[in-house]
Amino acid sequence: MDSPKTRFLKTPHASQLVELVEHPAFIAGCDAALLEMTLGCSFAENPNRASEAFYRVEGARLFIAYLTSIGRADKPAPKRTMKENLEP
C-alpha cells in the first residue's frame, strides 16, 4: 500500500509543485519571510504577544520544512514483529 505522499508524487501536478518548492527564489522568499517574522518577535509589547509570534514562526518553519521535503521519498518504516510492538 502506498503512502499518501507516494500517491501524490504520482499525480501530474506533483512535478510542478516539486519544481516550485525547490526553486532558489521560493527558498529565498521563505527565508526572508521567516527572518521578518523572527524580527517581529523581538518587537512584541508583552510576553503573550511574544509567545504568539514565536509559535507563528515555529509553525511557518515547520510548514516550509514540509513543503521542501515533498520531493523526497519517505523512508520505509522498519518492519517489526507483534512481540516487538507489545514490548515497552
N, C-alpha and C positions, 0 to 999 in steps of 0.2 A: 504494500500500500504506500503510495506516495504521500509525502507531507504536503501541506497547503502551499509551502514555498516552492517545492519542486513542481507542483501542478501549475502554479502561477508562472514560473520560468518557462513553461512550455507554451504559454499563450503568445499571440502575435505582438502584443504591446509590451511585453516584458523586455525585449531587447532595447526598445526605445527608452524605457524607464531606466534601465541599467546604464545606457549611454549617457543619459541626462545626469544621473547622480554621480557618475564617475568623471564628469567634465570638470576641468580645473576652475571654471567660472562658478559653477554651482558650489564647489567645495570652498572657494574663496568667499562667496556670499554667505554661506553658513558660518564660516569662521568669523566674518565681520559682524553678523547678527549676534553670535554668542558673545563676542567682545563687547558690543554695545549693551547687551543685556547685563553682562557682568559689571560693566562700569555703572550701570543704573542701580545695581545693588548697593554700591558704596554711597549713593546719594539718598538712600531711604531715610525718612524722617524719624521712624521709630522701629523698634525690634520686630513688630508684627509685619510691617511693610518689607523689612529686610528679609524676613523669613519667606514671605510670599515670593519675593523676587528671586531668592535663592532656589526655591522649588520650581519656579518657572524656568530658570536657567538649566537646572538638572533635567527637567522634562524635555526641554529643547535639545539638550545634549544627547539624551537617550534616543530621541526621535531621529536625530541626524545620524547617530550611530546605526540605528536600524535601517534607515534609508540607504546608507552607504554600504551596508552588508547584504543588500538584496541580491546583488550579482554573484555573491559567493555561495557555493553549495554548502548545505548543512553537513556537519559531521554526523555519521550514523551513530545512533545510541548504542552503548555497549550491550551485548547480549548477556542477560542474567537469568539464572535459574530461579524457580519459585522459592527454593530454600534461601537463596541469597537475598531475595526481596523481603522475606519474612524476618531475616536477622536484623537486630537493632544496630 
